[in-house]
Amino acid sequence: MVYKLLNGFVILLHLLWIIFILFGFLLALKYFKVSFIHIAGLAFTLVLNLGGWYCPLTYLENYLHGLCDPQLLYGGSFITNNLQKLIYLKLDEVYLRMGAIAWVGLNMGGYALLLRKRRRRHRAKGIAHSA
């Protein structure tokens, strides 16, 4: 029972991480310090996908699921099973990895534009103060 709860918690954490990777840039627009965590997460996502590896949370989920009672017909809660459907889409792995890599590239492009905008604003303030 404890393993089932832990597994559910890890699955929820995994989903929240995916949501953060997908929408963290929007948070970073409002809260600049979030960008450091998001960029690190994007880099981690890129390394995992280029290397052909799986997220460590996937391994933890599988381990905890293996500790659950195999006699149970229904291996998890209703919510857990539905969250897994959101996390593990029924798409070919190549498409998922290509999509993740493209998403990282798109976000990094957004960060490059954001950085450029911040530099321009900083230069404009410097010019205004020196006049």
C-alpha positions, -999 to 999 in steps of 0.1 A, spaced: 0 0 0 28 24 9 46 17 -24 13 24 -43 11 58 -26 47 66 -33 43 55 -69 13 78 -72 33 107 -57 62 101 -81 38 100 -111 22 133 -99 57 148 -95 66 136 -130 35 152 -145 42 185 -127 78 184 -140 66 179 -176 41 208 -172 70 230 -159 91 221 -189 62 229 -212 52 262 -196 81 273 -175 91 299 -200 58 317 -193 66 317 -156 101 330 -164 87 360 -182 72 371 -150 97 357 -125 132 360 -139 148 337 -114 126 308 -125 144 310 -159 176 295 -143 157 264 -131 138 261 -164 169 264 -186 186 237 -165 155 215 -169 156 221 -207 193 212 -208 185 180 -189 157 172 -212 179 178 -242 207 155 -228 182 128 -220 166 129 -255 198 132 -275 213 103 -254 182 81 -259 178 78 -221 146 80 -200 138 104 -172 150 91 -138 114 95 -126 104 69 -151 129 45 -136 117 53 -100 80 48 -111 89 14 -126 108 4 -95 80 14 -71 54 -3 -93 74 -35 -92 73 -34 -54 35 -33 -54 16 -65 -48 15 -85 -81 -17 -102 -69 -36 -69 -74 -56 -70 -105 -56 -32 -107 -21 -19 -101 -28 16 -91 -54 42 -83 -78 56 -109 -60 89 -108 -25 73 -111 -35 53 -142 -50 84 -159 -19 105 -151 2 78 -166 -18 81 -198 -9 119 -199 28 112 -192 33 83 -215 16 92 -247 9 65 -272 32 79 -298 63 64 -313 94 72 -291 112 88 -320 84 114 -324 84 121 -287 121 126 -286 121 148 -317 92 169 -302 111 173 -270 143 184 -288 123 209 -309 106 222 -278 139 228 -261 151 246 -292 120 268 -293 123 277 -257 160 285 -260 152 307 -289 126 325 -267 153 329 -240 177 343 -265 151 369 -276 143 377 -239 180 382 -232 184 405 -262 155 425 -251 168 428 -215 202 439 -228 186 466 -250 166 479 -221 197 479 -199 217 498 -226 189 523 -230 189 529 -192 226 534 -193 224 560 -221 195 578 -203 216 580 -170 247 593 -188 229 621 -205 
